[in-house]
Amino acid sequence: MAIATLFRNPDTAREDFQVLEDGRRQTQRTFRVDSIERVGALTADGMPRFGDPLDGVDATLKAVQFDFRPQPGDFWSFVTVTYRTVLLGSGGNPDAGAQVGDARTNYGRNVGSETVFYSIDGEKLGPDGAPKPVVSRNAIVTRYVAVRPPLLLSIEGKVNNAPFTLPNVGSTGSGDTYNAGELLYLGYSGPEPVSDGVFRVEYEFWPRRSFEVEVRETQPDGSAPTVRGPYAIIESANFSPIFG
C-alpha cells in the first residue's frame, strides 16, 4: 500500500484559515504520496478520508475535497486536502441528535490530471502527449446503527449489478439512484460511538458514468489508432446487503 506523509508543518494550520462568505472556516493540508495512481494515492496509508476531522486543530473542520497532482517523472504525487467547517446538527456537530436508522450522503470532489497521447479524434499529440484534467467524485454515506454491520469483503472493490440508491443527499431528504455499473464500493469505516447505544458508520462509494475501459491500439503506419472495447475490468455484485 502507498504511504502518505504530511508535506508541511501541521502546527501552521491555524495560520492558513480562510473565512468563507457563509461564515464557515476552511484550511488545507498537502500530503506527499509514493504513488502516481489516483486510487492508490487517495487510499494510501496516512491519507485522510472524506469527512475526517482536522485532528489536533478543530474537530468541526472536515475533509471535503481532495486535489490529486501526480508527478510522473518522480513517481510520486501531491494530494491537497481541503477541510471546511461542517454546519450540520447542533453547534456544528453533525452527530447531534442522531438516532438509529438515520442516514445521509455527502459528496467530495477529486481533481487531478493524466497524460494522453491521442486526441478524441485520434490525432497523435506528440511524443510526450498532453495533460488532461480528470475530475472524479466520492460519496460518503453516514449511517447510525445499534450494532456493527458485517464487513462484506466479497462486495468491496466491486461495482453494483443493479440500480442502487444513496440516501438523503446533503440531508435534503432525497437520494441519488445509480444504474448498474456506476458505483464502486470501497467499504466502510467505524463504527464510532456518538451517544448511548448509537454508533456512526461511514460507507465510501465512487460514482462514475462507467468503470469500463477502452483500449487504443497504435497502427504501424501512424494512422489513427484502433479503439477496442469497452471492456469490463471490475467485477459486479449485489449491493443490497450493504445497508442491511
N, C-alpha and C positions, 0 to 999 in steps of 0.2 A: 504494500500500500504506500502511496505517496505521503510525504510529510510536509506539513505547512508550518512555517515559522514566522512570527511577527516581524515585520520589516522595520518598524520604527518603535521608539520607546513608548510603551503604553502609559507611562506617567505623564506624557504630554497631551493625552486625550482631552483633558478638560480645557486646554488652551485652544482646541480646534472646534469647539461647539459653535454651531450656527443656530440662530433663532428664525424659524420659518414664519410665513405670514399668518398662519393659523395658531401660532404660539408654541408649536412643538419644537423640540430641540433635535439637532442632528449632528453626527460626527462620523468619522471614518477611521478604519484601521486597514492597513495593507499587509498582506501575507505573501511571502515568497514560497513557492511550491516546486518540488523537484519533479514536475511533470508538465508536459505541454499539451496534454489531452484534457479536454474540458471536464468530462465526467470524473476522471481521476483527480483533477485539481480540486473540484468543488466538493468531493467526498473524502479528501485527504485527511489523515490523522492530524488533529490540531486545527482544522478549519471549522469555524463556526457554522452552524446550520441556521436556516431561515427561522426566525423567531427567538433565537438565543439572546439572552441579555448581555449587556456590556459589563462583563464581570469586573468587580472591584471599583467601578465608577458610578453607575446608576442602573439599577435593575429595570427601570421603566424604559430604558433605551433598548430596542430590539433590533436584531439584524433583519433588514428588509430588502436589501439589494446587493447583488454580487457582480462585480465587473471583472471579467476574465481577460487577461492580456498575455498571451503566450510569447515567449522569446525563443523561437525555433533554433536560432544559431547557438544558443547557450543551453538548450534542453531543459529549461525551467520556465516558470510563468509567475506573473503577479496576479493576485486576486484582491481587489479593494472591496471591503465590506462596509456598506453604509448602515449605520444604526440610527434609528429615529424613535422619538417618544411615542409610546402606544397610549392612546386615549380611551380605549375600550374599558368598560367596567367602572368601578368606583375608585376615585383617587388615582387613576392611571393604572390600576391593577386589572388586567384582562380576566383574571380568575375570580374577581369579586362576585359573590352571589351565584357562582356556578353550581348547577345541580346535575346529578347523574342523568345522562341522556342528552345533555346539551352538546351542541357541536357547531363549529364554524370553519370556514375555509378562507385562507388568505393567500394571495399570490405574491411571488417575488420575481424579479427580473434579473437575468444574467446576460451580460454583454461581452462579446469577445470578437475574435477575427480568425479567419483561416485562409490559407493560401490556395488560390485556384489557378489552374494553368490554361483553362479554356473559358471563353465567354459563353453565355447561354445560347449563342448562335453557332457555337462550335469553333470559333476562331481562336488560334493559339495566342496566348498572352505573353510571349517571350520566354526565354529560358528560366527566368526566376518567378514567373507567374505574377499574380497581383493579390493584395489583401482584400478579402471580402468580409464585411461586418456580419456577425452572426448574433441574433438575439434569441434567447430561449427563456422559458419560464418554469418556475417550480411552484407547486401548490402544497401548502401545509394545512392539513385538516386536524383541528384540535377537537378532541372528544373528551368528555368527562365520564368516567366509569367507576364502578364499585369494585371490580376485580380486574386483575391483569389479563389482557386479551392474549390469545395464542400468537406465537411469532409468525406462523405460516411461512416457513422458509421456502416451501415449494412454490410460493407465489412471488416472492421477492425477486426483482430483476426481470419480471415478465410484463407483457402488455395485456390489456383487457381483451377478452374474446367476445364481449357483448357490451352494449351500451351500459355506462356506469356514471352515476351522479355524485358529484362532490357537493356536500350540503352547505346551505346557509352562507353563501359567499359574502364576505365583508359584513357579516351579521345583518344582512338585508332581508333574510327570510326566504330567499330564493336560491336554488342551486344551479350548477352548470353540469349538463349531461354531455358526455363524450362518447363518440361512436367507437366501435370495436377497433383496437389498434392505435388509439390516440393517447392512451395513458400508460406510463411506465411506473410501476410501483417499486419504491425503494425501501419499504419497511417503516417501522415506527421507532420513536424514542420515548422513554418513560417506562412505567408510569411514575409521576411525581405527585406527592400528596399536596392538595390545595386547601382542604378542610377535612373535618371529621368524616371519614367514610367516602370521600370524593377524591379521585385521582385524575390527573391530566395525562393524556396520551396524544402525541403528535405524529401523524402519519404523513409521509412525504411522497408526492407524485410528481412526475414530469409530464405535462401535457405537450403534445406535438401533433401537427397535422398527420404525420406518418413517420414511423420508425423504420420503414423500408429504405433500401439504398439502391442507387443506380450505379452501374459500372461503365466508365468510358474507356474504350479500347483504342489506342493510338494506331493510326494507319501508317504503313511503311512509306507511302508516297506523300505524306504530310497533309493529306486531306482531312476534312473534319472527322473527328473520332466517332466510332460507332457506340451508341448508347444502348446498353442492355439492362434489363430489369423492368420494374423494381423487384428486388429480392428481399424476402423476409429474413432477418438475421437475429431476431429476438423471439423466443417462444411466447405463446399466449396462454392465458389461464383465466379461470373463472374468478372474478373479483368479489363475488357476493359474500364469501366468508370474512372478508377483511373487517367490515363493521359489524359482523355478527348477524 
